Amino acid sequence: MTALFVVLLLLVIGAIVAVAMGRLGHLPDDANDVRPQESGFDVVPVGYKMSEVDARIADLTARLSAYEPITAAEQG
């Protein structure tokens, strides 16, 4: 009985590998290939330049603080 399960497992793994390699058909192209938008930050070996990120956060904070919050009573 164990041998049967081993053979079935090997067949399933083989089928998965064959499909992945394109031998039993092809995988569909990813129609929703969403790549991240350009951030505008320079990339350094460990991520983004922290000074640019801090400047962007400060700019966004200043922009958001210019808006007055809408209270629930004002929304209707």
FENBEL-V572038 format. One line per field, one symbol per residue. ss: DSSP state (@ for helix, = for strand, . for the rest). psi: psi as a letter, one per 20 degrees, with the letter a starting at -180 (. if undefined). burial: I if it has 16 or more other ideal C-beta (glycine too) atoms within 10 Angstrom, else O. Layout:
BEGIN
ss->???
psi->???
burial->???
END
This chain:
BEGIN
ss->.@@@@@@@@@@@@@@@@@@@@.....................==..==.@@@@@@@@@@@@@@@@......@@@@.
psi->ghhghgggghggggggggghijhkaqqqqohlnoqqqphjqpprhjcqphhhggggggghggghihqpqprhhhh.
burial->OOOOOOOOOOOOOOOOOOOOOOOOOOOOOOOOOOOOOOOOOOOOOOOOOOOOOOOOOOOOOOOOOOOOOOOOOOOO
END
